[in-house]
Each structure stands twice: as structure tokens, then as C-alpha cells.
């Protein structure tokens, strides 16, 4: 029996990595998918972002499962653009049940992390962008009259703070955004509980996605070998990281009926990382 059969999920940052993992698993469990991704590089980052080809591949894989999609290019920082994605997606697919606010960036490497723009971009994408994804979705979930679920992808940095050798705007901005979404989550969870709409944050340790596994990040750790020891997980994890599917398992639990009484929570998936910090 499909865990989220005939439901519709909205996912930001869907073109690859964690967003694609969440989308494919929900599609396998019966959901149709509304999604968007900026699908373009950003000068504040030293690593490439997803491409339009990545976005098309996500569409191909979801539709190969037999589920419907409305997946387009949009920037999570643009409220009007995101609102249009949602409205068009609901018009096409008929409803909205779940929101997964996933879009994220990591302007935390080498000299780029010392630029003020790195702080601003972190907040715009991972805090303002979460608001832009969630807020215009709420009326559509309410309109279904059957409750729903919102999941925000946070970070262990949103639980214990960053592990730094020296502070930088990029790392401070990343930590501030990931702490900030906890406040968003608590406030929205309280407001929507009467409508049976659950709201939670999933805080994961390092995950094997292109945001983490790239040349810029590898170079950063080569230049700062002390950081590798500081971010080790107590539980053995291959290469020191989780797989996206490990995090998706928790997302699926939270949006499905199995998580129907879980709301207002910071759910940690960290192989013990925060226990020892």
C-alpha cells in the first residue's frame, strides 16, 4: 500500500541531491510532485549548482515511476515566482498536501566565505526562501480539508552551531539561517495545528550531495585538515556522511500517516553528531 498515495508534494531545490531523493521516494509511494530549482550557478558559491539538464532528469525519473509533475525553473528568493509555481502546480495536479523546503547553498569554503555577500545569500536562500516556499502554500493545504505536513531541511549546525577555526560571514549566515528556520517551524506549527497540518525540521549531519561533495569543499578540507576531525560522526558512516536516502526516510515518515502526531519538532538524523557537541 502506498504511504502517500494520491497526495501532492511541493519540493524546492528539486533538481538533484536531497531534493531529488525526496521527490523520487514520495513518487514511489504514490505522490505527484510540484517542484522548482534555480538551475543556475551563483557567484557567491565556489561549486556549481544544478543545471536545467539536472531538472529535466528529475522530471524524467519521476514520470518513469508513473507520477505526474509540475516542475519548473524558479528562484526560491523570488516570492512571486514561487507563488506562481504553487498556483500553477495546484491547478494542474489538483491539490497540495505536503511541502518540503529543501533549497540550500553552502558559501562556506576558502576565501569566499569571508565575503559579506555569503552571509546575505545564506539568509536569502535558506531562511527567506523557506518562508517563500511555506507561506504561499498554506492556503492550498488548508483548502484540501484533510490536513497535511510541512518539512524543512535544517542542519546539525542549526542545533549546535558551526564548528569553526575562525568566524566568517558565510558560516555565520549558514548557521543563522538553520537556527532561524526552527523559529519559523515552531510558529507555523502552532498556528496550523488546529488544521491538522504538521510542521517539523529535519536536522541532518553531512549528506553525500553535490553541495558537500565537490572540489571546492574538498580543497577547503585539504587546506584546513583540523576540520575533518571536528565533524566526525560517532556512529560509523561511509566516508563520514549519510546518503540522501537516509534523510528521505525520515521525511517520508513525517509526511505520511506514520507521523500524524509529530509536529513542532526538530528531528535529528545525525549518526550521533550532536550528542558529543
N, C-alpha and C positions, 0 to 999 in steps of 0.2 A: 504494500500500500504506500503510495507516495506521501511523503511527510508534509509537503506544501502544495498539494495538487490543486490546480486551477486558481492559484494565487498569482499576484503580480508583484515583483520586487523592483525597486529603483536602486541602482548602484552607481556611485560616482567613481571615477578613476578605473573604468572597467576594461581598458584595452589590454592589460597584461597583469602579471603579478597577482597580488592578493585579490584585486577586483575581479579578474578573470576567474580565479579559483572559486570565489564565492558565487559568481554568476553560473558557472558550469554545474556546480553542485546543486544549487537551487533549481536549475533547469532539469537536472537528472531526477530531482524529487518533485517535479511537476509544475514548477513556476514558469510563467512568462516573464520576460526581462525588459525593463526600461533602463537605459544606461547612457552615460556620456563620459567623454575623456577629452582633455585639451589636445592630445595628439600632436604636440609640437614642443620643441625644445624651449628652454628658458635660460636667459643669460645669467641668471643668478645661480645656476647649477653647473657643476663640472662633469656631469654624466648626462647621457641622452635620455629624454623622456620617450614615451611610447609614440608610435607613428600611426598614421591613418591605416597603414597595412596591418599593424597590430590590431587596431579596432575592427577592421574587416574580418580578421581571422577569428576574433572573439565571436562576432556575429555568425560566422560560418559554423563554428563549433557548437554554438547554442542551437542553431537551426538544424544541425545534423542530429541533435538529440530529439528533435521534433517539437521544440517550443517556439513560440512567437517572440519577436523582438521589436523594440523601437530603440535603436542605439545610434547616437549621432555625436558629432564633434561639438563640444561646448566647454567653456572655461568656468570652473567652479567659482571663480572670483566674480563672475558676472551674474548677478541675481536675476536680471530679466531673462538672460539666456537659459538659465537653469529652470526658471519658472515655465518657460516655453517648452523645454524638453518634457517636463512633467505633464503639462496640459496636453501636448500632442500625444504623448505616450498613453495617457489615460483614455484619450479619445479613440486611439487605435486599439488598445488592448482591453478597455472596458472598466478597469478598476485599478486601485492601488492598495496593497496590503502591507508591504514591508519597505523600509528604507535602510540602505547600508551606506553610511557616509564613510567612504574609503579613500578618496583622493588625498595624496600626500606627497611631500617632497622632503629632501634631506640636504639643505645647503650647509653642511657641517664639515666639509673637508678642506684641508690645506688653507691657503690664504683667502679663499672666497668666503670662508666662514666669518672673517673679520669685517666684511662689508656690512654697513647698516641695511642695505637692500636685502641681505639674507634674513635679517630679523623681520622686516616688513613682509617679505614673501611668505615666510613661515606662518605668520599670523593670518595673512590674507587667504592662503590656501587651506590651512588646517584648523582654523578657528572660524573666521568669517565664512569660509567655504562650507564648513559643517552647518552653520546657520542657514546659508543659502540653499543647501540641499534639504534640510529638515523642514524649515518653516513653511515654504510653499507646498509641501507635501501633506501637511496635516489636514487641511480641509478635505482632500481626496480620500484619505484613510478614514476619517470620520464619516464621510458620506456613505461608505460601504456598510456601516452599521454593525460590523462584525469584529470590531477591534483590529489589532494589528501589532506591528513591532518595528522599532527603530533601533539599529545597532550602529554605534560609532566606533571606528577603529582608532583606538588610542595607542598607548605605548607604555612599557615599563618606566620610561622616562617621565610619564605622567603620574607615576606612583612614587618614585624615589628620587626623581631629578636626574640630571645628566651626570655622567662620570667624566670629569674634565681635568686636564692638567692646567688649563688657563681658560677663563671665560671668553666667549666670543658671541657676537650678535646672532650668528646663525644657530648656535647651540642653545643660547638663551631663548631665542624665538621658538625653536622646536619644542623645548620644554614648556614654555609658556602656553603654547597652543594646546599641547597634550594635557596640561593641567586644566586649561580653560574649558575644554570640552566636557570635563567632569561636571563643572558647574552648569553647563548647558544641559547635560543629561539629567541631573537632579531636578532642575527647574521644569523641564519639559515632562519628565516622568511624573512629577507631582500634578502637573496641570492636566495630563491626559489619562490618569489612572481611572477616572470615572467612566471613560470611554473604552476601557479595556485595551488601551494601546500601551504596550510596554516599551521602555526606553532604557538601554544599557550601553556601557562602554566595554569593549574588549581590549585589554592591555596585553600585548604580546611582547616577548623578548625578540631578539633579532630573527628575522624571517628571510628565507632564501628567495628574495625577489630582486629584480633589476635595480631597485632603489638601494639595496645593500651590496649586491654582488655586481660590482663594476670597477673599472680601472681606477677611477678617482678615489673610491673608498679603499681599494687595495693599496694604493700609493699612500694614502693617509695613515693606514696602519703600519706600513713599512717605515714611514717617517716617525711614527710615534708607537714603537713596539710595546711601551708600557700600557697602552690602552687595551691591547689584546687580553692581557691578564685581568684587567679590571672588569671586563664584560663577560667573563666565563659564566656558563650556567652550571649549577651544582649537578643537575641530572645530565647524564651523557646525552648529547645531541650531535648528530653527524655534522662535522665541520663547525660545531658551535652554534648552529642555527636550527630553527624549526622549518618545516616545509609549509607552504601556504595552506595546504590541506589540513594541517594540524589546527590552524586557526579557524578555517572554514567549518570544521566540525563543531566548534563552539558557537559560531554564528548560526549554523543550522539549528542547533539545539535551542538557541534563544528566540528564533523567529517561529519555530514550529510549536505545536501544541505541547510538546515536552517541556517547553519553557514558559508555559502560560501564566505562571505565578511569579516569574522573575522580572522585577523591574526596579529601576533606580540603583543599579549595582555596577560597580567596577569589577569586572570578571577578568581575572589574571590568568594568562596562559603563558607561563614564563620558565618552565623547567626549573623552578626554584630560585630564579634570579633575584627576585625582590626579598626573599626570605633572609638572605645574607647581606642585605644592604642597610 
